[in-house]
Amino acid sequence: MAAPVAVDQELELRIDSLAYGGSGVARANGFVVFVRRGLPGDRVRARVTKVKRNHAEALAVEVLEVGAPRVEAPCKHYPECGGCRFQDLAYEAQVEAKERQVGEAFERIGGLHDAPLEPIVPAVERFHYRNKLEYSFTDTAEGPALGFHRAGRWDEVLEVERCWLTTDLGNAIRNTVRDWAREERLQPYDQEAQTGYLRHLVVREGRNTGQALVLLVTAPGERFERERFVEVLRAFRQVRSIHWAVNDSPAEVTNLPTTLLWGEDAIEEELRGLRFRIRPGAFLQTNTAMAERLYELAIEYAGLTGSETVYDLYCGIGTIGLSMAGRALTVWGVEVSEESVACALENADLNGITNAAFFAGNVGQAIEELRERAGPPDVVVVDPPRAGLAGKALRRVGRLGAPRLVYVSCNPTTLAGDVKALAGDYGYRLERARAVDMFPHTPHVETVALLQRSPG
């Protein structure tokens, strides 16, 4: 049966809710339409951009009736910039929508009609909260500039003068690198033509230590003077580490081998009284203040007494596992990124933690060897990527049969699916869950869940 809508057709729609990913959910004669820039309660005129068998996608071109509680967006680049989706939606409505998304995912995908969902943890800071941002270079009439992709466009970068998600320091470093690029007359990379030189700039900050790391990503060849680039960045006393990476592929990536141009190879951050070394490509939650709250929840859910063997799977640089080490007998971490594992081992030494060990490997493949080495776990902590636990990883985590499983999720839909599988196939039951708003003004939400398994 043909879909009841067509591409470029304009529809008048009432937005019912927000879907995971940030689009509004509406229905045209019962047919689901996901509407970008549609907020719950609004009646909009929307232009259909894509039609699939079970749903369509559309863009709101006019708000006919305001239903969502709106505020004035402070950023001059909003909504053209793709970095934020909800700056004009009252914050209270944002967290309410995110909490509802998690609950609906448990019900719709997980089959849990009365999930034990606790109230969402709101963000400590609504702006200037990110400790890492990746910028793309673009060409303007004034010369090279830095910014983010325009909303919905992979091929167009919007110059940003002030980003409200980073700090004054982050904005100043970005603008200084822009001025340096103009001074050097370097050509930004054109993604469509695959020509040019300057590709990306990554700025990382230790929010509790006042340290900063800068990574410049270019096309092949050394077309700039290292000394001058280092000189302009050393004007910032917070900059402790300056790196350069070469991307010779069409893909827009920044997680690449780097050359240290100046300073230390890593910066430090402090979380819950522990120090962590952070290299350019190492994973760390990008909201420092809320990462501390997230880890506190994970520790609370783990229910440690000091006698437990803890597996920390997808451990990154060891932040969760090392935060738990003082309350556990042993902690064993597994992470696929060798750079992150190197950081985790350094971080254990840095903090004088001797009951934690970390290994590089694919989680699905490493669990059996880990069990032989460490013995069966009392608590398993997983913090997987958005795709959730891959098939083999889920099966092997389930077969471990740990009495307590703490699942830290960045995607409520895959969390709900994994909870359903762990319950149906391995005897786990969801005991507690709580959403955490790590990323105000964006559609992303973290969730911490506790699953328990009865013996036998």
Sequence and secondary structure as in RCSB ss.txt:
>XXXX:A:sequence
MAAPVAVDQELELRIDSLAYGGSGVARANGFVVFVRRGLPGDRVRARVTKVKRNHAEALAVEVLEVGAPRVEAPC
KHYPECGGCRFQDLAYEAQVEAKERQVGEAFERIGGLHDAPLEPIVPAVERFHYRNKLEYSFTDTAEGPALGFHR
AGRWDEVLEVERCWLTTDLGNAIRNTVRDWAREERLQPYDQEAQTGYLRHLVVREGRNTGQALVLLVTAPGERFE
RERFVEVLRAFRQVRSIHWAVNDSPAEVTNLPTTLLWGEDAIEEELRGLRFRIRPGAFLQTNTAMAERLYELAIE
YAGLTGSETVYDLYCGIGTIGLSMAGRALTVWGVEVSEESVACALENADLNGITNAAFFAGNVGQAIEELRERAG
PPDVVVVDPPRAGLAGKALRRVGRLGAPRLVYVSCNPTTLAGDVKALAGDYGYRLERARAVDMFPHTPHVETVAL
LQRSPG
>XXXX:A:secstr
   S  TT EEEEE  EE TTS EEEEETTEEEEEET  TT EEEEEEEEE SSEEEEEEEEEEE  S B     
TTTTTBSS S TTB HHHHHHHHHHHHHHHHHHTT  TT  EEEEE  S SSS BSEEEEEEEEETTEEEEEEEB
TT SS EEE S  TTS HHHHHHHHHHHHHHHHHT  B BTTTTB SEEEEEEEEETTTTEEEEEEEESSS  S 
HHHHHHHHTTSTTEEEEEEEE  SSS      EEEEEE S EEEEETTEEEEE TT    SBHHHHHHHHHHHHH
HHT  S  EEEEES TTSHHHHHHHTTSSEEEEEES HHHHHHHHHHHHHTT  SEEEEES HHHHHHHHHHHH 
  SEEEE   TT S HHHHHHHHHH  SEEEEEES HHHHHHHHHHHHHHH EEEEEEEEE  STTSS  EEEEE
EEE   
